[in-house]
Amino acid sequence: MLQNTTQRTGAQNFPGAGKEVVSNLMTSLYLKLRELMHRSEEEEGQGMVEYALILVLIAVVVIVVLIILGNQVKNVFSDITSGLGT
């Protein structure tokens, strides 16, 4: 299933595309966190919504990384299970 998703995104057609997407997402996350740290006291009421958006952004980054590295993670777990089985 992860392989089909990777094919739809086209990340395998462009070797640096996956890293570029993750880099852009991490940059966006950094900028958002920096903005949150410099907020005035008048805007504190939006805190919960902003934390929820940050959590969503982190989830998206994790999903993208798993899509890009899915086969490698699968191979690592396969090696571990085969090592435990012997």
PyMOL Python script that loads the backbone (N, CA, C, O; Angstrom):
from pymol import cmd

cmd.read_pdbstr("""\
ATOM      1  N   MET A   1       0.820  -1.188   0.000  1.00  0.00           N
ATOM      2  CA  MET A   1       0.000   0.000   0.000  1.00  0.00           C
ATOM      3  C   MET A   1       0.867   1.255   0.000  1.00  0.00           C
ATOM      4  O   MET A   1       0.545   2.227  -0.683  1.00  0.00           O
ATOM      5  N   LEU A   2       1.975   1.244   0.768  1.00  0.00           N
ATOM      6  CA  LEU A   2       2.862   2.395   0.792  1.00  0.00           C
ATOM      7  C   LEU A   2       3.506   2.622  -0.563  1.00  0.00           C
ATOM      8  O   LEU A   2       3.737   3.761  -0.968  1.00  0.00           O
ATOM      9  N   GLN A   3       3.794   1.531  -1.262  1.00  0.00           N
ATOM     10  CA  GLN A   3       4.435   1.664  -2.565  1.00  0.00           C
ATOM     11  C   GLN A   3       3.502   2.362  -3.551  1.00  0.00           C
ATOM     12  O   GLN A   3       3.946   3.211  -4.324  1.00  0.00           O
ATOM     13  N   ASN A   4       2.216   2.015  -3.532  1.00  0.00           N
ATOM     14  CA  ASN A   4       1.256   2.661  -4.422  1.00  0.00           C
ATOM     15  C   ASN A   4       1.145   4.147  -4.124  1.00  0.00           C
ATOM     16  O   ASN A   4       1.032   4.958  -5.043  1.00  0.00           O
ATOM     17  N   THR A   5       1.175   4.511  -2.850  1.00  0.00           N
ATOM     18  CA  THR A   5       1.099   5.914  -2.477  1.00  0.00           C
ATOM     19  C   THR A   5       2.320   6.661  -2.970  1.00  0.00           C
ATOM     20  O   THR A   5       2.209   7.794  -3.437  1.00  0.00           O
ATOM     21  N   THR A   6       3.493   6.034  -2.870  1.00  0.00           N
ATOM     22  CA  THR A   6       4.723   6.662  -3.348  1.00  0.00           C
ATOM     23  C   THR A   6       4.660   6.877  -4.849  1.00  0.00           C
ATOM     24  O   THR A   6       5.125   7.899  -5.352  1.00  0.00           O
ATOM     25  N   GLN A   7       4.086   5.919  -5.568  1.00  0.00           N
ATOM     26  CA  GLN A   7       3.984   6.057  -7.010  1.00  0.00           C
ATOM     27  C   GLN A   7       3.039   7.198  -7.382  1.00  0.00           C
ATOM     28  O   GLN A   7       3.286   7.918  -8.349  1.00  0.00           O
ATOM     29  N   ARG A   8       1.957   7.365  -6.619  1.00  0.00           N
ATOM     30  CA  ARG A   8       1.010   8.433  -6.918  1.00  0.00           C
ATOM     31  C   ARG A   8       1.602   9.810  -6.651  1.00  0.00           C
ATOM     32  O   ARG A   8       1.297  10.770  -7.359  1.00  0.00           O
ATOM     33  N   THR A   9       2.448   9.905  -5.632  1.00  0.00           N
ATOM     34  CA  THR A   9       3.037  11.203  -5.329  1.00  0.00           C
ATOM     35  C   THR A   9       4.154  11.550  -6.278  1.00  0.00           C
ATOM     36  O   THR A   9       4.510  12.721  -6.409  1.00  0.00           O
ATOM     37  N   GLY A  10       4.724  10.548  -6.951  1.00  0.00           N
ATOM     38  CA  GLY A  10       5.795  10.789  -7.898  1.00  0.00           C
ATOM     39  C   GLY A  10       7.135  10.994  -7.228  1.00  0.00           C
ATOM     40  O   GLY A  10       8.082  11.429  -7.884  1.00  0.00           O
ATOM     41  N   ALA A  11       7.250  10.695  -5.934  1.00  0.00           N
ATOM     42  CA  ALA A  11       8.498  10.922  -5.220  1.00  0.00           C
ATOM     43  C   ALA A  11       9.618  10.047  -5.750  1.00  0.00           C
ATOM     44  O   ALA A  11      10.781  10.448  -5.707  1.00  0.00           O
ATOM     45  N   GLN A  12       9.295   8.860  -6.250  1.00  0.00           N
ATOM     46  CA  GLN A  12      10.354   7.987  -6.744  1.00  0.00           C
ATOM     47  C   GLN A  12      10.881   8.442  -8.091  1.00  0.00           C
ATOM     48  O   GLN A  12      11.990   8.059  -8.466  1.00  0.00           O
ATOM     49  N   ASN A  13      10.137   9.238  -8.827  1.00  0.00           N
ATOM     50  CA  ASN A  13      10.599   9.728 -10.118  1.00  0.00           C
ATOM     51  C   ASN A  13      11.638  10.826  -9.978  1.00  0.00           C
ATOM     52  O   ASN A  13      12.452  11.032 -10.878  1.00  0.00           O
ATOM     53  N   PHE A  14      11.617  11.529  -8.859  1.00  0.00           N
ATOM     54  CA  PHE A  14      12.555  12.603  -8.599  1.00  0.00           C
ATOM     55  C   PHE A  14      13.297  12.275  -7.312  1.00  0.00           C
ATOM     56  O   PHE A  14      12.739  12.426  -6.225  1.00  0.00           O
ATOM     57  N   PRO A  15      14.554  11.826  -7.417  1.00  0.00           N
ATOM     58  CA  PRO A  15      15.266  11.338  -6.232  1.00  0.00           C
ATOM     59  C   PRO A  15      15.309  12.326  -5.069  1.00  0.00           C
ATOM     60  O   PRO A  15      15.225  11.897  -3.918  1.00  0.00           O
ATOM     61  N   GLY A  16      15.436  13.619  -5.317  1.00  0.00           N
ATOM     62  CA  GLY A  16      15.512  14.589  -4.228  1.00  0.00           C
ATOM     63  C   GLY A  16      14.168  15.139  -3.808  1.00  0.00           C
ATOM     64  O   GLY A  16      14.099  15.941  -2.876  1.00  0.00           O
ATOM     65  N   ALA A  17      13.086  14.727  -4.476  1.00  0.00           N
ATOM     66  CA  ALA A  17      11.769  15.319  -4.219  1.00  0.00           C
ATOM     67  C   ALA A  17      11.284  15.028  -2.809  1.00  0.00           C
ATOM     68  O   ALA A  17      10.724  15.913  -2.162  1.00  0.00           O
ATOM     69  N   GLY A  18      11.482  13.821  -2.320  1.00  0.00           N
ATOM     70  CA  GLY A  18      11.017  13.471  -0.983  1.00  0.00           C
ATOM     71  C   GLY A  18      11.708  14.280   0.086  1.00  0.00           C
ATOM     72  O   GLY A  18      11.070  14.761   1.023  1.00  0.00           O
ATOM     73  N   LYS A  19      13.013  14.432  -0.050  1.00  0.00           N
ATOM     74  CA  LYS A  19      13.767  15.210   0.926  1.00  0.00           C
ATOM     75  C   LYS A  19      13.361  16.675   0.871  1.00  0.00           C
ATOM     76  O   LYS A  19      13.343  17.362   1.893  1.00  0.00           O
ATOM     77  N   GLU A  20      13.039  17.144  -0.319  1.00  0.00           N
ATOM     78  CA  GLU A  20      12.623  18.534  -0.486  1.00  0.00           C
ATOM     79  C   GLU A  20      11.287  18.786   0.204  1.00  0.00           C
ATOM     80  O   GLU A  20      11.096  19.826   0.835  1.00  0.00           O
ATOM     81  N   VAL A  21      10.368  17.841   0.084  1.00  0.00           N
ATOM     82  CA  VAL A  21       9.054  17.970   0.726  1.00  0.00           C
ATOM     83  C   VAL A  21       9.214  17.987   2.232  1.00  0.00           C
ATOM     84  O   VAL A  21       8.619  18.822   2.912  1.00  0.00           O
ATOM     85  N   VAL A  22      10.012  17.073   2.759  1.00  0.00           N
ATOM     86  CA  VAL A  22      10.226  17.008   4.207  1.00  0.00           C
ATOM     87  C   VAL A  22      10.910  18.285   4.684  1.00  0.00           C
ATOM     88  O   VAL A  22      10.563  18.830   5.731  1.00  0.00           O
ATOM     89  N   SER A  23      11.881  18.754   3.913  1.00  0.00           N
ATOM     90  CA  SER A  23      12.587  19.993   4.272  1.00  0.00           C
ATOM     91  C   SER A  23      11.621  21.179   4.309  1.00  0.00           C
ATOM     92  O   SER A  23      11.677  21.998   5.227  1.00  0.00           O
ATOM     93  N   ASN A  24      10.741  21.273   3.320  1.00  0.00           N
ATOM     94  CA  ASN A  24       9.756  22.362   3.288  1.00  0.00           C
ATOM     95  C   ASN A  24       8.801  22.275   4.470  1.00  0.00           C
ATOM     96  O   ASN A  24       8.450  23.297   5.059  1.00  0.00           O
ATOM     97  N   LEU A  25       8.379  21.066   4.819  1.00  0.00           N
ATOM     98  CA  LEU A  25       7.464  20.902   5.947  1.00  0.00           C
ATOM     99  C   LEU A  25       8.152  21.260   7.260  1.00  0.00           C
ATOM    100  O   LEU A  25       7.553  21.896   8.127  1.00  0.00           O
ATOM    101  N   MET A  26       9.412  20.850   7.402  1.00  0.00           N
ATOM    102  CA  MET A  26      10.141  21.159   8.622  1.00  0.00           C
ATOM    103  C   MET A  26      10.370  22.670   8.736  1.00  0.00           C
ATOM    104  O   MET A  26      10.295  23.229   9.831  1.00  0.00           O
ATOM    105  N   THR A  27      10.647  23.329   7.609  1.00  0.00           N
ATOM    106  CA  THR A  27      10.818  24.778   7.620  1.00  0.00           C
ATOM    107  C   THR A  27       9.526  25.463   8.032  1.00  0.00           C
ATOM    108  O   THR A  27       9.546  26.405   8.825  1.00  0.00           O
ATOM    109  N   SER A  28       8.403  24.996   7.500  1.00  0.00           N
ATOM    110  CA  SER A  28       7.104  25.570   7.879  1.00  0.00           C
ATOM    111  C   SER A  28       6.832  25.380   9.363  1.00  0.00           C
ATOM    112  O   SER A  28       6.343  26.289  10.033  1.00  0.00           O
ATOM    113  N   LEU A  29       7.150  24.200   9.872  1.00  0.00           N
ATOM    114  CA  LEU A  29       6.952  23.923  11.292  1.00  0.00           C
ATOM    115  C   LEU A  29       7.812  24.845  12.143  1.00  0.00           C
ATOM    116  O   LEU A  29       7.335  25.394  13.136  1.00  0.00           O
ATOM    117  N   TYR A  30       9.086  25.023  11.761  1.00  0.00           N
ATOM    118  CA  TYR A  30       9.976  25.906  12.498  1.00  0.00           C
ATOM    119  C   TYR A  30       9.441  27.338  12.520  1.00  0.00           C
ATOM    120  O   TYR A  30       9.419  27.983  13.568  1.00  0.00           O
ATOM    121  N   LEU A  31       9.013  27.827  11.362  1.00  0.00           N
ATOM    122  CA  LEU A  31       8.512  29.204  11.287  1.00  0.00           C
ATOM    123  C   LEU A  31       7.255  29.385  12.137  1.00  0.00           C
ATOM    124  O   LEU A  31       7.079  30.418  12.783  1.00  0.00           O
ATOM    125  N   LYS A  32       6.389  28.383  12.134  1.00  0.00           N
ATOM    126  CA  LYS A  32       5.164  28.461  12.934  1.00  0.00           C
ATOM    127  C   LYS A  32       5.489  28.478  14.421  1.00  0.00           C
ATOM    128  O   LYS A  32       4.905  29.250  15.181  1.00  0.00           O
ATOM    129  N   LEU A  33       6.433  27.613  14.839  1.00  0.00           N
ATOM    130  CA  LEU A  33       6.805  27.581  16.244  1.00  0.00           C
ATOM    131  C   LEU A  33       7.464  28.890  16.671  1.00  0.00           C
ATOM    132  O   LEU A  33       7.224  29.375  17.776  1.00  0.00           O
ATOM    133  N   ARG A  34       8.293  29.461  15.798  1.00  0.00           N
ATOM    134  CA  ARG A  34       8.941  30.741  16.101  1.00  0.00           C
ATOM    135  C   ARG A  34       7.896  31.847  16.247  1.00  0.00           C
ATOM    136  O   ARG A  34       8.003  32.701  17.127  1.00  0.00           O
ATOM    137  N   GLU A  35       6.893  31.821  15.382  1.00  0.00           N
ATOM    138  CA  GLU A  35       5.819  32.807  15.449  1.00  0.00           C
ATOM    139  C   GLU A  35       5.028  32.658  16.750  1.00  0.00           C
ATOM    140  O   GLU A  35       4.641  33.652  17.365  1.00  0.00           O
ATOM    141  N   LEU A  36       4.790  31.417  17.162  1.00  0.00           N
ATOM    142  CA  LEU A  36       4.043  31.188  18.396  1.00  0.00           C
ATOM    143  C   LEU A  36       4.794  31.714  19.616  1.00  0.00           C
ATOM    144  O   LEU A  36       4.180  32.207  20.562  1.00  0.00           O
ATOM    145  N   MET A  37       6.114  31.610  19.594  1.00  0.00           N
ATOM    146  CA  MET A  37       6.908  32.051  20.737  1.00  0.00           C
ATOM    147  C   MET A  37       6.928  33.571  20.868  1.00  0.00           C
ATOM    148  O   MET A  37       7.171  34.090  21.957  1.00  0.00           O
ATOM    149  N   HIS A  38       6.675  34.292  19.776  1.00  0.00           N
ATOM    150  CA  HIS A  38       6.735  35.739  19.802  1.00  0.00           C
ATOM    151  C   HIS A  38       5.353  36.399  19.772  1.00  0.00           C
ATOM    152  O   HIS A  38       5.230  37.557  19.373  1.00  0.00           O
ATOM    153  N   ARG A  39       4.352  35.695  20.176  1.00  0.00           N
ATOM    154  CA  ARG A  39       2.997  36.242  20.173  1.00  0.00           C
ATOM    155  C   ARG A  39       2.801  37.191  21.341  1.00  0.00           C
ATOM    156  O   ARG A  39       3.407  37.033  22.400  1.00  0.00           O
ATOM    157  N   SER A  40       1.957  38.162  21.131  1.00  0.00           N
ATOM    158  CA  SER A  40       1.615  39.065  22.231  1.00  0.00           C
ATOM    159  C   SER A  40       0.563  38.404  23.115  1.00  0.00           C
ATOM    160  O   SER A  40      -0.026  37.386  22.749  1.00  0.00           O
ATOM    161  N   GLU A  41       0.339  38.995  24.275  1.00  0.00           N
ATOM    162  CA  GLU A  41      -0.618  38.416  25.217  1.00  0.00           C
ATOM    163  C   GLU A  41      -2.049  38.479  24.712  1.00  0.00           C
ATOM    164  O   GLU A  41      -2.899  37.729  25.192  1.00  0.00           O
ATOM    165  N   GLU A  42      -2.339  39.348  23.762  1.00  0.00           N
ATOM    166  CA  GLU A  42      -3.690  39.488  23.238  1.00  0.00           C
ATOM    167  C   GLU A  42      -4.122  38.278  22.415  1.00  0.00           C
ATOM    168  O   GLU A  42      -5.317  38.026  22.262  1.00  0.00           O
ATOM    169  N   GLU A  43      -3.173  37.541  21.895  1.00  0.00           N
ATOM    170  CA  GLU A  43      -3.494  36.451  20.975  1.00  0.00           C
ATOM    171  C   GLU A  43      -3.371  35.082  21.629  1.00  0.00           C
ATOM    172  O   GLU A  43      -3.310  34.078  20.918  1.00  0.00           O
ATOM    173  N   GLU A  44      -3.332  35.003  22.949  1.00  0.00           N
ATOM    174  CA  GLU A  44      -3.153  33.727  23.621  1.00  0.00           C
ATOM    175  C   GLU A  44      -4.369  32.822  23.529  1.00  0.00           C
ATOM    176  O   GLU A  44      -4.237  31.614  23.724  1.00  0.00           O
ATOM    177  N   GLY A  45      -5.536  33.353  23.242  1.00  0.00           N
ATOM    178  CA  GLY A  45      -6.752  32.549  23.204  1.00  0.00           C
ATOM    179  C   GLY A  45      -6.791  31.547  22.074  1.00  0.00           C
ATOM    180  O   GLY A  45      -7.591  30.611  22.106  1.00  0.00           O
ATOM    181  N   GLN A  46      -5.956  31.721  21.088  1.00  0.00           N
ATOM    182  CA  GLN A  46      -5.940  30.813  19.942  1.00  0.00           C
ATOM    183  C   GLN A  46      -4.978  29.650  20.154  1.00  0.00           C
ATOM    184  O   GLN A  46      -4.758  28.863  19.234  1.00  0.00           O
ATOM    185  N   GLY A  47      -4.412  29.530  21.326  1.00  0.00           N
ATOM    186  CA  GLY A  47      -3.368  28.548  21.605  1.00  0.00           C
ATOM    187  C   GLY A  47      -3.735  27.109  21.280  1.00  0.00           C
ATOM    188  O   GLY A  47      -2.956  26.398  20.644  1.00  0.00           O
ATOM    189  N   MET A  48      -4.905  26.678  21.707  1.00  0.00           N
ATOM    190  CA  MET A  48      -5.295  25.276  21.500  1.00  0.00           C
ATOM    191  C   MET A  48      -5.417  24.943  20.019  1.00  0.00           C
ATOM    192  O   MET A  48      -4.991  23.874  19.585  1.00  0.00           O
ATOM    193  N   VAL A  49      -5.986  25.835  19.260  1.00  0.00           N
ATOM    194  CA  VAL A  49      -6.132  25.608  17.822  1.00  0.00           C
ATOM    195  C   VAL A  49      -4.756  25.531  17.176  1.00  0.00           C
ATOM    196  O   VAL A  49      -4.523  24.688  16.310  1.00  0.00           O
ATOM    197  N   GLU A  50      -3.857  26.394  17.585  1.00  0.00           N
ATOM    198  CA  GLU A  50      -2.530  26.399  17.001  1.00  0.00           C
ATOM    199  C   GLU A  50      -1.759  25.137  17.371  1.00  0.00           C
ATOM    200  O   GLU A  50      -1.041  24.583  16.538  1.00  0.00           O
ATOM    201  N   TYR A  51      -1.900  24.679  18.609  1.00  0.00           N
ATOM    202  CA  TYR A  51      -1.258  23.427  18.988  1.00  0.00           C
ATOM    203  C   TYR A  51      -1.819  22.261  18.177  1.00  0.00           C
ATOM    204  O   TYR A  51      -1.072  21.364  17.784  1.00  0.00           O
ATOM    205  N   ALA A  52      -3.109  22.268  17.929  1.00  0.00           N
ATOM    206  CA  ALA A  52      -3.714  21.224  17.106  1.00  0.00           C
ATOM    207  C   ALA A  52      -3.160  21.271  15.687  1.00  0.00           C
ATOM    208  O   ALA A  52      -2.893  20.229  15.088  1.00  0.00           O
ATOM    209  N   LEU A  53      -2.987  22.469  15.149  1.00  0.00           N
ATOM    210  CA  LEU A  53      -2.409  22.588  13.804  1.00  0.00           C
ATOM    211  C   LEU A  53      -0.966  22.100  13.769  1.00  0.00           C
ATOM    212  O   LEU A  53      -0.543  21.481  12.793  1.00  0.00           O
ATOM    213  N   ILE A  54      -0.218  22.372  14.816  1.00  0.00           N
ATOM    214  CA  ILE A  54       1.156  21.884  14.875  1.00  0.00           C
ATOM    215  C   ILE A  54       1.174  20.363  14.925  1.00  0.00           C
ATOM    216  O   ILE A  54       1.992  19.728  14.260  1.00  0.00           O
ATOM    217  N   LEU A  55       0.271  19.775  15.714  1.00  0.00           N
ATOM    218  CA  LEU A  55       0.202  18.316  15.776  1.00  0.00           C
ATOM    219  C   LEU A  55      -0.159  17.720  14.415  1.00  0.00           C
ATOM    220  O   LEU A  55       0.379  16.682  14.031  1.00  0.00           O
ATOM    221  N   VAL A  56      -1.058  18.367  13.694  1.00  0.00           N
ATOM    222  CA  VAL A  56      -1.422  17.903  12.355  1.00  0.00           C
ATOM    223  C   VAL A  56      -0.220  18.000  11.426  1.00  0.00           C
ATOM    224  O   VAL A  56       0.033  17.090  10.637  1.00  0.00           O
ATOM    225  N   LEU A  57       0.512  19.088  11.514  1.00  0.00           N
ATOM    226  CA  LEU A  57       1.701  19.255  10.677  1.00  0.00           C
ATOM    227  C   LEU A  57       2.748  18.193  10.986  1.00  0.00           C
ATOM    228  O   LEU A  57       3.363  17.651  10.068  1.00  0.00           O
ATOM    229  N   ILE A  58       2.957  17.890  12.256  1.00  0.00           N
ATOM    230  CA  ILE A  58       3.892  16.834  12.633  1.00  0.00           C
ATOM    231  C   ILE A  58       3.423  15.493  12.088  1.00  0.00           C
ATOM    232  O   ILE A  58       4.233  14.707  11.597  1.00  0.00           O
ATOM    233  N   ALA A  59       2.119  15.224  12.171  1.00  0.00           N
ATOM    234  CA  ALA A  59       1.584  13.972  11.636  1.00  0.00           C
ATOM    235  C   ALA A  59       1.812  13.875  10.135  1.00  0.00           C
ATOM    236  O   ALA A  59       2.156  12.808   9.625  1.00  0.00           O
ATOM    237  N   VAL A  60       1.624  14.979   9.427  1.00  0.00           N
ATOM    238  CA  VAL A  60       1.851  14.982   7.975  1.00  0.00           C
ATOM    239  C   VAL A  60       3.321  14.702   7.674  1.00  0.00           C
ATOM    240  O   VAL A  60       3.631  13.949   6.752  1.00  0.00           O
ATOM    241  N   VAL A  61       4.227  15.303   8.443  1.00  0.00           N
ATOM    242  CA  VAL A  61       5.658  15.062   8.238  1.00  0.00           C
ATOM    243  C   VAL A  61       5.985  13.592   8.467  1.00  0.00           C
ATOM    244  O   VAL A  61       6.732  12.996   7.690  1.00  0.00           O
ATOM    245  N   VAL A  62       5.440  13.007   9.514  1.00  0.00           N
ATOM    246  CA  VAL A  62       5.689  11.593   9.805  1.00  0.00           C
ATOM    247  C   VAL A  62       5.155  10.712   8.674  1.00  0.00           C
ATOM    248  O   VAL A  62       5.823   9.761   8.268  1.00  0.00           O
ATOM    249  N   ILE A  63       3.979  11.011   8.168  1.00  0.00           N
ATOM    250  CA  ILE A  63       3.396  10.233   7.076  1.00  0.00           C
ATOM    251  C   ILE A  63       4.256  10.336   5.833  1.00  0.00           C
ATOM    252  O   ILE A  63       4.498   9.332   5.163  1.00  0.00           O
ATOM    253  N   VAL A  64       4.723  11.540   5.512  1.00  0.00           N
ATOM    254  CA  VAL A  64       5.568  11.720   4.325  1.00  0.00           C
ATOM    255  C   VAL A  64       6.872  10.941   4.475  1.00  0.00           C
ATOM    256  O   VAL A  64       7.322  10.290   3.532  1.00  0.00           O
ATOM    257  N   VAL A  65       7.473  11.009   5.652  1.00  0.00           N
ATOM    258  CA  VAL A  65       8.717  10.279   5.886  1.00  0.00           C
ATOM    259  C   VAL A  65       8.485   8.786   5.765  1.00  0.00           C
ATOM    260  O   VAL A  65       9.307   8.080   5.182  1.00  0.00           O
ATOM    261  N   LEU A  66       7.377   8.292   6.306  1.00  0.00           N
ATOM    262  CA  LEU A  66       7.093   6.862   6.199  1.00  0.00           C
ATOM    263  C   LEU A  66       6.819   6.438   4.763  1.00  0.00           C
ATOM    264  O   LEU A  66       7.174   5.330   4.363  1.00  0.00           O
ATOM    265  N   ILE A  67       6.193   7.308   3.991  1.00  0.00           N
ATOM    266  CA  ILE A  67       5.962   6.993   2.579  1.00  0.00           C
ATOM    267  C   ILE A  67       7.297   6.899   1.853  1.00  0.00           C
ATOM    268  O   ILE A  67       7.513   5.992   1.049  1.00  0.00           O
ATOM    269  N   ILE A  68       8.185   7.837   2.138  1.00  0.00           N
ATOM    270  CA  ILE A  68       9.473   7.857   1.455  1.00  0.00           C
ATOM    271  C   ILE A  68      10.357   6.701   1.910  1.00  0.00           C
ATOM    272  O   ILE A  68      11.014   6.065   1.086  1.00  0.00           O
ATOM    273  N   LEU A  69      10.379   6.424   3.199  1.00  0.00           N
ATOM    274  CA  LEU A  69      11.268   5.406   3.753  1.00  0.00           C
ATOM    275  C   LEU A  69      10.542   4.106   4.080  1.00  0.00           C
ATOM    276  O   LEU A  69      11.092   3.256   4.780  1.00  0.00           O
ATOM    277  N   GLY A  70       9.337   3.938   3.595  1.00  0.00           N
ATOM    278  CA  GLY A  70       8.510   2.785   3.951  1.00  0.00           C
ATOM    279  C   GLY A  70       9.158   1.446   3.706  1.00  0.00           C
ATOM    280  O   GLY A  70       9.131   0.578   4.579  1.00  0.00           O
ATOM    281  N   ASN A  71       9.738   1.257   2.539  1.00  0.00           N
ATOM    282  CA  ASN A  71      10.355  -0.030   2.228  1.00  0.00           C
ATOM    283  C   ASN A  71      11.567  -0.296   3.101  1.00  0.00           C
ATOM    284  O   ASN A  71      11.805  -1.440   3.488  1.00  0.00           O
ATOM    285  N   GLN A  72      12.330   0.721   3.417  1.00  0.00           N
ATOM    286  CA  GLN A  72      13.494   0.532   4.278  1.00  0.00           C
ATOM    287  C   GLN A  72      13.063   0.144   5.688  1.00  0.00           C
ATOM    288  O   GLN A  72      13.674  -0.726   6.309  1.00  0.00           O
ATOM    289  N   VAL A  73      12.016   0.785   6.193  1.00  0.00           N
ATOM    290  CA  VAL A  73      11.493   0.440   7.518  1.00  0.00           C
ATOM    291  C   VAL A  73      10.954  -0.988   7.506  1.00  0.00           C
ATOM    292  O   VAL A  73      11.168  -1.743   8.455  1.00  0.00           O
ATOM    293  N   LYS A  74      10.263  -1.354   6.446  1.00  0.00           N
ATOM    294  CA  LYS A  74       9.738  -2.712   6.316  1.00  0.00           C
ATOM    295  C   LYS A  74      10.859  -3.737   6.345  1.00  0.00           C
ATOM    296  O   LYS A  74      10.739  -4.776   6.992  1.00  0.00           O
ATOM    297  N   ASN A  75      11.959  -3.443   5.638  1.00  0.00           N
ATOM    298  CA  ASN A  75      13.093  -4.361   5.609  1.00  0.00           C
ATOM    299  C   ASN A  75      13.746  -4.492   6.980  1.00  0.00           C
ATOM    300  O   ASN A  75      14.163  -5.585   7.362  1.00  0.00           O
ATOM    301  N   VAL A  76      13.837  -3.398   7.718  1.00  0.00           N
ATOM    302  CA  VAL A  76      14.422  -3.452   9.062  1.00  0.00           C
ATOM    303  C   VAL A  76      13.574  -4.337   9.965  1.00  0.00           C
ATOM    304  O   VAL A  76      14.108  -5.186  10.679  1.00  0.00           O
ATOM    305  N   PHE A  77      12.270  -4.150   9.941  1.00  0.00           N
ATOM    306  CA  PHE A  77      11.401  -4.984  10.776  1.00  0.00           C
ATOM    307  C   PHE A  77      11.412  -6.442  10.320  1.00  0.00           C
ATOM    308  O   PHE A  77      11.316  -7.342  11.154  1.00  0.00           O
ATOM    309  N   SER A  78      11.524  -6.690   9.037  1.00  0.00           N
ATOM    310  CA  SER A  78      11.626  -8.065   8.539  1.00  0.00           C
ATOM    311  C   SER A  78      12.905  -8.719   9.033  1.00  0.00           C
ATOM    312  O   SER A  78      12.898  -9.884   9.430  1.00  0.00           O
ATOM    313  N   ASP A  79      14.002  -7.974   9.011  1.00  0.00           N
ATOM    314  CA  ASP A  79      15.276  -8.496   9.517  1.00  0.00           C
ATOM    315  C   ASP A  79      15.188  -8.805  11.006  1.00  0.00           C
ATOM    316  O   ASP A  79      15.718  -9.815  11.470  1.00  0.00           O
ATOM    317  N   ILE A  80      14.519  -7.934  11.751  1.00  0.00           N
ATOM    318  CA  ILE A  80      14.379  -8.162  13.200  1.00  0.00           C
ATOM    319  C   ILE A  80      13.542  -9.402  13.471  1.00  0.00           C
ATOM    320  O   ILE A  80      13.910 -10.232  14.303  1.00  0.00           O
ATOM    321  N   THR A  81      12.415  -9.534  12.774  1.00  0.00           N
ATOM    322  CA  THR A  81      11.554 -10.701  13.018  1.00  0.00           C
ATOM    323  C   THR A  81      12.226 -11.990  12.573  1.00  0.00           C
ATOM    324  O   THR A  81      12.065 -13.022  13.225  1.00  0.00           O
ATOM    325  N   SER A  82      12.969 -11.957  11.486  1.00  0.00           N
ATOM    326  CA  SER A  82      13.668 -13.178  11.069  1.00  0.00           C
ATOM    327  C   SER A  82      14.796 -13.505  12.022  1.00  0.00           C
ATOM    328  O   SER A  82      15.091 -14.682  12.232  1.00  0.00           O
ATOM    329  N   GLY A  83      15.442 -12.501  12.610  1.00  0.00           N
ATOM    330  CA  GLY A  83      16.488 -12.726  13.600  1.00  0.00           C
ATOM    331  C   GLY A  83      15.925 -13.305  14.889  1.00  0.00           C
ATOM    332  O   GLY A  83      16.572 -14.133  15.531  1.00  0.00           O
ATOM    333  N   LEU A  84      14.734 -12.881  15.271  1.00  0.00           N
ATOM    334  CA  LEU A  84      14.108 -13.417  16.473  1.00  0.00           C
ATOM    335  C   LEU A  84      13.593 -14.835  16.265  1.00  0.00           C
ATOM    336  O   LEU A  84      13.519 -15.620  17.211  1.00  0.00           O
ATOM    337  N   GLY A  85      13.245 -15.153  15.050  1.00  0.00           N
ATOM    338  CA  GLY A  85      12.696 -16.470  14.735  1.00  0.00           C
ATOM    339  C   GLY A  85      13.723 -17.573  14.733  1.00  0.00           C
ATOM    340  O   GLY A  85      13.370 -18.744  14.873  1.00  0.00           O
ATOM    341  N   THR A  86      14.990 -17.229  14.575  1.00  0.00           N
ATOM    342  CA  THR A  86      16.033 -18.287  14.512  1.00  0.00           C
ATOM    343  C   THR A  86      16.631 -18.579  15.840  1.00  0.00           C
ATOM    344  O   THR A  86      17.510 -19.434  15.946  1.00  0.00           O
TER     345      THR A  86
END
""", "prot")
cmd.dss("prot")
cmd.show_as("cartoon", "prot")
cmd.util.cbc("prot")
cmd.orient("prot")
